[in-house]
Amino acid sequence: MKLDVRAFAITCGILLGLGLFMVTWWIIILDGPSDRTTFIGQIYRGYGLHAAGSVMGLIWGLVDGAIGGAIFAWLYNILASRS
């Protein structure tokens, strides 16, 4: 069975982007917005625990998830075709 690389990449991008967006808003609702730098903020430029940062996290998550998902599906298809 082979994976559709494009569909898998889009799915991973949406899941990571929306997940990061929702977790950011969960933290904002519970603790309020913050200007302190988080670990994710050190990796994703513009990300922070505020409204604009959640949108940047969504964008970075979409891109990063799509790239990671495409690489994973591509490698999976290569390894699955060898067996």
OpenMM code with the backbone's topology and positions (N, CA, C; nanometers):
from openmm import Vec3, app, unit

residues = "MET LYS LEU ASP VAL ARG ALA PHE ALA ILE THR CYS GLY ILE LEU LEU GLY LEU GLY LEU PHE MET VAL THR TRP TRP ILE ILE ILE LEU ASP GLY PRO SER ASP ARG THR THR PHE ILE GLY GLN ILE TYR ARG GLY TYR GLY LEU HIS ALA ALA GLY SER VAL MET GLY LEU ILE TRP GLY LEU VAL ASP GLY ALA ILE GLY GLY ALA ILE PHE ALA TRP LEU TYR ASN ILE LEU ALA SER ARG SER".split()
positions = [
    Vec3(0.0840, -0.1177, 0.0000),
    Vec3(0.0000, 0.0000, 0.0000),
    Vec3(0.0889, 0.1246, 0.0000),
    Vec3(0.0610, 0.2149, -0.0905),
    Vec3(0.1363, 0.3394, -0.0987),
    Vec3(0.0526, 0.4542, -0.0447),
    Vec3(0.1220, 0.5520, 0.0084),
    Vec3(0.0573, 0.6728, 0.0577),
    Vec3(0.0557, 0.7783, -0.0516),
    Vec3(-0.0516, 0.8553, -0.0571),
    Vec3(-0.0571, 0.9707, -0.1454),
    Vec3(0.0204, 1.0835, -0.0774),
    Vec3(0.1355, 1.1172, -0.1330),
    Vec3(0.2267, 1.2118, -0.0688),
    Vec3(0.1597, 1.3477, -0.0494),
    Vec3(0.0913, 1.3973, -0.1495),
    Vec3(0.0295, 1.5291, -0.1407),
    Vec3(-0.0795, 1.5324, -0.0338),
    Vec3(-0.1657, 1.4317, -0.0329),
    Vec3(-0.2740, 1.4279, 0.0655),
    Vec3(-0.2192, 1.4145, 0.2073),
    Vec3(-0.1170, 1.3310, 0.2240),
    Vec3(-0.0579, 1.3121, 0.3561),
    Vec3(0.0094, 1.4406, 0.4039),
    Vec3(0.0773, 1.5105, 0.3134),
    Vec3(0.1440, 1.6356, 0.3486),
    Vec3(0.0426, 1.7417, 0.3900),
    Vec3(-0.0657, 1.7533, 0.3154),
    Vec3(-0.1690, 1.8515, 0.3485),
    Vec3(-0.2330, 1.8184, 0.4832),
    Vec3(-0.2605, 1.6910, 0.5059),
    Vec3(-0.3211, 1.6487, 0.6322),
    Vec3(-0.2294, 1.6793, 0.7508),
    Vec3(-0.1021, 1.6471, 0.7392),
    Vec3(-0.0069, 1.6741, 0.8472),
    Vec3(0.0063, 1.8241, 0.8720),
    Vec3(0.0096, 1.9029, 0.7657),
    Vec3(0.0191, 2.0478, 0.7807),
    Vec3(-0.1006, 2.1063, 0.8523),
    Vec3(-0.2198, 2.0613, 0.8150),
    Vec3(-0.3418, 2.1114, 0.8793),
    Vec3(-0.3447, 2.0703, 1.0258),
    Vec3(-0.3109, 1.9446, 1.0551),
    Vec3(-0.3136, 1.8985, 1.1941),
    Vec3(-0.2133, 1.9738, 1.2815),
    Vec3(-0.0911, 1.9909, 1.2324),
    Vec3(0.0088, 2.0612, 1.3124),
    Vec3(-0.0269, 2.2093, 1.3269),
    Vec3(-0.0687, 2.2729, 1.2185),
    Vec3(-0.1035, 2.4145, 1.2239),
    Vec3(-0.2203, 2.4427, 1.3159),
    Vec3(-0.3289, 2.3684, 1.2999),
    Vec3(-0.4453, 2.3902, 1.3853),
    Vec3(-0.4180, 2.3487, 1.5294),
    Vec3(-0.3400, 2.2434, 1.5475),
    Vec3(-0.3052, 2.2013, 1.6826),
    Vec3(-0.2281, 2.3080, 1.7571),
    Vec3(-0.1286, 2.3654, 1.6925),
    Vec3(-0.0502, 2.4714, 1.7549),
    Vec3(-0.1355, 2.5951, 1.7809),
    Vec3(-0.2229, 2.6284, 1.6867),
    Vec3(-0.3133, 2.7423, 1.7016),
    Vec3(-0.4051, 2.7230, 1.8222),
    Vec3(-0.4654, 2.6034, 1.8326),
    Vec3(-0.5592, 2.5780, 1.9427),
    Vec3(-0.4895, 2.5695, 2.0773),
    Vec3(-0.3718, 2.5105, 2.0827),
    Vec3(-0.2975, 2.5052, 2.2094),
    Vec3(-0.2575, 2.6454, 2.2531),
    Vec3(-0.2179, 2.7290, 2.1595),
    Vec3(-0.1824, 2.8676, 2.1927),
    Vec3(-0.3018, 2.9402, 2.2531),
    Vec3(-0.4183, 2.9265, 2.1911),
    Vec3(-0.5365, 2.9941, 2.2444),
    Vec3(-0.5801, 2.9346, 2.3772),
    Vec3(-0.5603, 2.8055, 2.3958),
    Vec3(-0.5909, 2.7431, 2.5247),
    Vec3(-0.5056, 2.8071, 2.6351),
    Vec3(-0.3779, 2.8257, 2.6077),
    Vec3(-0.2885, 2.8877, 2.7057),
    Vec3(-0.3256, 3.0341, 2.7270),
    Vec3(-0.3605, 3.1043, 2.6197),
    Vec3(-0.4004, 3.2447, 2.6327),
    Vec3(-0.5263, 3.2565, 2.7182),
    Vec3(-0.6219, 3.1676, 2.6989),
    Vec3(-0.7463, 3.1726, 2.7766),
    Vec3(-0.7197, 3.1437, 2.9237),
    Vec3(-0.6343, 3.0452, 2.9517),
    Vec3(-0.6080, 3.0074, 3.0906),
    Vec3(-0.5160, 3.1046, 3.1637),
    Vec3(-0.4066, 3.1463, 3.0984),
    Vec3(-0.3044, 3.2278, 3.1654),
    Vec3(-0.2968, 3.3711, 3.1160),
    Vec3(-0.3609, 3.4018, 3.0060),
    Vec3(-0.3530, 3.5353, 2.9492),
    Vec3(-0.2348, 3.5461, 2.8531),
    Vec3(-0.2361, 3.6479, 2.7690),
    Vec3(-0.1251, 3.6656, 2.6747),
    Vec3(0.0054, 3.6957, 2.7485),
    Vec3(0.1150, 3.6593, 2.6840),
    Vec3(0.2456, 3.6783, 2.7465),
    Vec3(0.3478, 3.7155, 2.6403),
    Vec3(0.4462, 3.7929, 2.6805),
    Vec3(0.5543, 3.8304, 2.5898),
    Vec3(0.6787, 3.7447, 2.6084),
    Vec3(0.6777, 3.6547, 2.7044),
    Vec3(0.7962, 3.5721, 2.7271),
    Vec3(0.8165, 3.4762, 2.6097),
    Vec3(0.9407, 3.4489, 2.5807),
    Vec3(0.9747, 3.3624, 2.4693),
    Vec3(0.9606, 3.2165, 2.5104),
    Vec3(0.8885, 3.1409, 2.4287),
    Vec3(0.8710, 2.9985, 2.4534),
    Vec3(0.9707, 2.9206, 2.3680),
    Vec3(0.9799, 2.7899, 2.3946),
    Vec3(1.0687, 2.7058, 2.3146),
    Vec3(1.0259, 2.7066, 2.1684),
    Vec3(0.8964, 2.6977, 2.1443),
    Vec3(0.8467, 2.6992, 2.0064),
    Vec3(0.8733, 2.8353, 1.9426),
    Vec3(0.8660, 2.9406, 2.0223),
    Vec3(0.8952, 3.0748, 1.9725),
    Vec3(1.0396, 3.0921, 1.9295),
    Vec3(1.1297, 3.0122, 1.9856),
    Vec3(1.2695, 3.0161, 1.9437),
    Vec3(1.2886, 2.9475, 1.8093),
    Vec3(1.2004, 2.8547, 1.7764),
    Vec3(1.2105, 2.7814, 1.6496),
    Vec3(1.1312, 2.8515, 1.5393),
    Vec3(1.0062, 2.8882, 1.5708),
    Vec3(0.9183, 2.9525, 1.4732),
    Vec3(0.9214, 3.1031, 1.4945),
    Vec3(0.9766, 3.1741, 1.3995),
    Vec3(0.9869, 3.3196, 1.4084),
    Vec3(0.8508, 3.3845, 1.4111),
    Vec3(0.8299, 3.4753, 1.5054),
    Vec3(0.7048, 3.5475, 1.5159),
    Vec3(0.6023, 3.4811, 1.6062),
    Vec3(0.6284, 3.3578, 1.6486),
    Vec3(0.5329, 3.2879, 1.7351),
    Vec3(0.5459, 3.3378, 1.8778),
    Vec3(0.4343, 3.3526, 1.9438),
    Vec3(0.4317, 3.3913, 2.0841),
    Vec3(0.2948, 3.3635, 2.1418),
    Vec3(0.2817, 3.3824, 2.2699),
    Vec3(0.1549, 3.3570, 2.3376),
    Vec3(0.0664, 3.4809, 2.3333),
    Vec3(0.0298, 3.5202, 2.2126),
    Vec3(-0.0615, 3.6314, 2.1883),
    Vec3(-0.1332, 3.6051, 2.0569),
    Vec3(-0.2325, 3.6871, 2.0251),
    Vec3(-0.3180, 3.6615, 1.9083),
    Vec3(-0.2391, 3.6547, 1.7774),
    Vec3(-0.1525, 3.7503, 1.7542),
    Vec3(-0.0739, 3.7492, 1.6302),
    Vec3(0.0219, 3.6309, 1.6285),
    Vec3(0.0741, 3.5939, 1.7435),
    Vec3(0.1641, 3.4793, 1.7518),
    Vec3(0.0941, 3.3492, 1.7203),
    Vec3(-0.0340, 3.3386, 1.7563),
    Vec3(-0.1077, 3.2163, 1.7254),
    Vec3(-0.1270, 3.2010, 1.5746),
    Vec3(-0.1478, 3.3119, 1.5055),
    Vec3(-0.1610, 3.3070, 1.3596),
    Vec3(-0.0273, 3.2688, 1.2957),
    Vec3(0.0821, 3.3233, 1.3486),
    Vec3(0.2142, 3.2844, 1.2974),
    Vec3(0.2410, 3.1367, 1.3237),
    Vec3(0.1984, 3.0869, 1.4390),
    Vec3(0.2124, 2.9451, 1.4692),
    Vec3(0.1319, 2.8594, 1.3731),
    Vec3(0.0125, 2.9059, 1.3374),
    Vec3(-0.0700, 2.8356, 1.2395),
    Vec3(0.0008, 2.8267, 1.1050),
    Vec3(0.0561, 2.9375, 1.0612),
    Vec3(0.1251, 2.9402, 0.9311),
    Vec3(0.2493, 2.8517, 0.9339),
    Vec3(0.3320, 2.8678, 1.0381),
    Vec3(0.4522, 2.7857, 1.0489),
    Vec3(0.4165, 2.6375, 1.0614),
    Vec3(0.3117, 2.6063, 1.1373),
    Vec3(0.2693, 2.4681, 1.1524),
    Vec3(0.2225, 2.4077, 1.0211),
    Vec3(0.1493, 2.4861, 0.9424),
    Vec3(0.1057, 2.4377, 0.8112),
    Vec3(0.2253, 2.4036, 0.7231),
    Vec3(0.3217, 2.4940, 0.7189),
    Vec3(0.4393, 2.4735, 0.6340),
    Vec3(0.5251, 2.3580, 0.6854),
    Vec3(0.5566, 2.3608, 0.8133),
    Vec3(0.6432, 2.2592, 0.8714),
    Vec3(0.5782, 2.1211, 0.8678),
    Vec3(0.4496, 2.1147, 0.8994),
    Vec3(0.3785, 1.9877, 0.8956),
    Vec3(0.3693, 1.9311, 0.7554),
    Vec3(0.3479, 2.0172, 0.6579),
    Vec3(0.3390, 1.9715, 0.5192),
    Vec3(0.4733, 1.9179, 0.4703),
    Vec3(0.5802, 1.9865, 0.5029),
    Vec3(0.7131, 1.9392, 0.4619),
    Vec3(0.7459, 1.8064, 0.5305),
    Vec3(0.7224, 1.8003, 0.6612),
    Vec3(0.7496, 1.6767, 0.7345),
    Vec3(0.6630, 1.5615, 0.6871),
    Vec3(0.5362, 1.5885, 0.6611),
    Vec3(0.4462, 1.4846, 0.6116),
    Vec3(0.4851, 1.4353, 0.4736),
    Vec3(0.5276, 1.5254, 0.3875),
    Vec3(0.5698, 1.4859, 0.2528),
    Vec3(0.6950, 1.3997, 0.2585),
    Vec3(0.7900, 1.4369, 0.3417),
    Vec3(0.9121, 1.3571, 0.3554),
    Vec3(0.8796, 1.2190, 0.4111),
    Vec3(0.7934, 1.2145, 0.5139),
    Vec3(0.7567, 1.0863, 0.5727),
    Vec3(0.6881, 0.9962, 0.4705),
    Vec3(0.5884, 1.0490, 0.3977),
    Vec3(0.5159, 0.9683, 0.2993),
    Vec3(0.6074, 0.9227, 0.1866),
    Vec3(0.6972, 1.0084, 0.1428),
    Vec3(0.7915, 0.9734, 0.0366),
    Vec3(0.8826, 0.8594, 0.0809),
    Vec3(0.9389, 0.8719, 0.2015),
    Vec3(1.0242, 0.7649, 0.2539),
    Vec3(0.9457, 0.6360, 0.2758),
    Vec3(0.8233, 0.6479, 0.3250),
    Vec3(0.7398, 0.5302, 0.3456),
    Vec3(0.7161, 0.4579, 0.2132),
    Vec3(0.6852, 0.5328, 0.1075),
    Vec3(0.6615, 0.4711, -0.0225),
    Vec3(0.7858, 0.4020, -0.0764),
    Vec3(0.9020, 0.4612, -0.0548),
    Vec3(1.0273, 0.3981, -0.0995),
    Vec3(1.0488, 0.2679, -0.0244),
    Vec3(1.0349, 0.2710, 0.1063),
    Vec3(1.0585, 0.1505, 0.1871),
    Vec3(0.9512, 0.0457, 0.1647),
    Vec3(0.8279, 0.0851, 0.1420),
    Vec3(0.7206, -0.0105, 0.1186),
    Vec3(0.7353, -0.0799, -0.0164),
    Vec3(0.7930, -0.0120, -0.1154),
    Vec3(0.8096, -0.0732, -0.2469),
    Vec3(0.9231, -0.1745, -0.2487),
    Vec3(1.0144, -0.1690, -0.1513),
    Vec3(1.1259, -0.2643, -0.1459),
    Vec3(1.0869, -0.3987, -0.0876),
    Vec3(0.9769, -0.4036, -0.0152),
    Vec3(0.9412, -0.5311, 0.0474),
    Vec3(0.8377, -0.6072, -0.0317),
] * unit.nanometer
topology = app.Topology()
chain = topology.addChain("A")
for resn in residues:
    res = topology.addResidue(resn, chain)
    for name in ("N", "CA", "C"):
        topology.addAtom(name, app.Element.getBySymbol(name[0]), res)
